Amino acid sequence: MKRIAVIDGQGGGIGALIIRAIRETFGEKMEILALGTNSTATSAMMKARANKGATGENAILWNAPKVDMIAGPLSIVLANAMLGELTPRMAEAIASSPARCYLLPVNQEGVEIIGVVKDPLPHMIEQLMMHMKEDCRV
């Protein structure tokens, strides 16, 4: 069984959407770990049917190297993103993890990724599921 960490902050809305899509696509074939930068984000992701949840910097530092995949908004690899909730150590742990990272280019931090089509979030989540299915050969 593959283990995926879904990482989000602020209200956890993007993470919750990702978790719902994973459940719809893979059912219970994936163990989903909700890692929130705050308890509100973790709670929202747990309500979306994550298997386990943890909150804060240490939870992300501890779990990032122990999962097969990481998914979340692009800002999870940007130091001080999410109004400062995403610490430099969190960004480093995620970017340095051996896990396959799936990052949604949601422009919340004023960072523009040149060459990326600006699709609505639901379309990006559909594309995320297609990539995950290819990588998992489901």
N, C-alpha and C positions, 0 to 999 in steps of 0.2 A: 504494500500500500504506500503510495506517494504521500509525503507530508508537504503541505504548502503553508507558508506564513503569509497572511494578508495583513499588511501594515498600513495604518492610517492614523490620522490625528483629528484635531478639531472636533467635529460632530460624528465622524466615522461613517458618513454617508456613502462615500465612494467605496470604502472597504466593504460596507454592507451590501452594496450592489454587486461587487465582485463575488462575495461569498454566495449570494443567492444564485448568481449565474453558474458558479462552480457546482452547487448542489443540483441545479436543473440539468446541467450537462453531464456530470459524473456520478450523481447520486451519492452513495456512501463509499465510493471507491477511493476517495481522497480523505486524508485526515487534515482538517483545516485548523490552523492555529491563528487566532485573532490577536494581533499585537498592536495595542493602541498606545499613542503617545500620552494619552490621558484616559481616565476611567470612562468618560462619556463615549469616546470612540470605541473602546473595548466593549462596552455594554451594547452599543448599536450593532457591532459585528457579531456578538454572541447571540443577539436576538435574530440575526440572519442565519443562524444554525451552524456556527463554528463549533468544532468539537471541544476546544479549550481556548482560554483567553488569558492574557497577561498584560500588564500595564507598565509603561515607563522605560527609562533608558536601560536599566539592567536586564529587563525582560527581553528587549531587542538585542542587546549585546550577547546575551546567553544563547538565544535561540537562532539568530541569523545563520550561524555556521552549521546548525544541526538539522536544517530542512532541505528538501530537494528543490523547492521552488519558492520564490518570493514574488508577491504581486502587490501593487499599490500605485498611487499617483507618482509621477516623476519626482515630486518634491521630497520623497523619502530618501533620496540620495543627495539632497542639497542641504548643507549645513545651515542651521538657523531658520529653516523654512517653517511654514505653518505658524507664523507669528512668533517664532522662536521655540516652539514645542519640539522641533526636530533638532537635537543637539548635534554638534560636529561628530561626536563619538558614535551616535546612532547612524548617521550618514556613512561614516567610514565602515562600520560593521556590516551594513547592508551592501555597500559597494564592494567590499572585500570578501563577501561570502562566496563559497564555491557553488551556492545554489544558482539555478537559472533564474534571472530576474525578468519580470514582465512589468514594465512601467508604462502607465498611461500618461501621455503628454498633455495633461490638463494644465492650462496656463493660469496658475494661481499665484505664482511667485515672481511674475514679471520676466520669466525666462522664455524666450522663443526658440523653439527647435526648428531650424530652417529646413525646408524640404518635406515637412510633415503636413499631411492634409488635415485641416481642422474639422474633423468629424464630430458630431454630437456624441456625448458620453455613452448613450446606449449602443451606438454603432461601434465605438471603441471597445466596449465590453464584449460584443459579439466577435470582434476580431481577436480579442484576447482569448476567448474560448476556442476559436479555430486554431490558434497557435499552440495552446495547451494540449488540445487533442492531437495535433500533429506530433508534438514532442513526447506525449505519453503513448502514442500509437494506439489510441482507443477506437 
